[in-house]
């Protein structure tokens, strides 16, 4: 996976705690920061809601024949 360099400024006390954590876990500060940012971003990104079409009474005898039209009009599958 391609990586891109960035830099951040951290409070001195956070940096000291990061250094201590690095020593105690035997993991680099870079690794710990990457791990933290990855987890943070994963939690913050909104998950898309997926509509589910199930068994329903549509009162339209041709509903099954028009399923593609229904999906197109509903926006299902669009990003």
ZADO-138117 format. One line per field, with one value per residue (C-alpha): z, y, x. Coordinates in steps of 0.1 Angstrom, whole numbers, plus 5000, padded with zeros to 4 digits. Layout:
<pts>
z = c(Z  ...)
y = c(Y  ...)
x = c(X  ...)
</pts>
This chain:
<pts>
z = c(5000  4991  5020  5022  5047  5071  5103  5134  5165  5198  5233  5252  5278  5250  5233  5265  5271  5235  5239  5271  5254  5225  5249  5269  5239  5218  5189  5171  5177  5140  5142  5173  5156  5124  5144  5164  5133  5114  5142  5147  5110  5108  5137  5123  5088  5085  5074  5045  5053  5030  5021  5022  4999  5014  5011  5011  4999  4972  4958  4924  4905  4882  4910  4904  4867  4875  4902  4882  4877  4915  4924  4899  4913  4949  4945  4957  4950  4944  4962)
y = c(5000  5034  5057  5094  5114  5139  5157  5166  5186  5169  5183  5175  5153  5133  5128  5116  5091  5080  5074  5054  5033  5027  5014  4993  4977  4974  4992  5023  5056  5057  5023  5035  5067  5049  5024  5052  5073  5042  5032  5068  5072  5039  5048  5083  5074  5070  5036  5037  5024  4996  4993  4957  4946  4918  4902  4928  4934  4960  4957  4958  4925  4934  4945  4917  4925  4961  4954  4971  5002  5003  4999  5026  5051  5043  5051  5016  5009  5045  5059)
x = c(5000  5013  5021  5022  5043  5028  5038  5019  5027  5019  5018  5050  5033  5016  5049  5065  5036  5040  5077  5070  5044  5068  5094  5070  5053  5085  5067  5079  5063  5055  5037  5017  5006  4996  4976  4959  4950  4938  4915  4903  4894  4877  4854  4847  4838  4800  4789  4764  4730  4720  4684  4671  4642  4623  4590  4563  4529  4532  4497  4514  4510  4539  4563  4588  4589  4598  4624  4652  4632  4624  4661  4671  4645  4653  4690  4700  4737  4747  4777)
</pts>
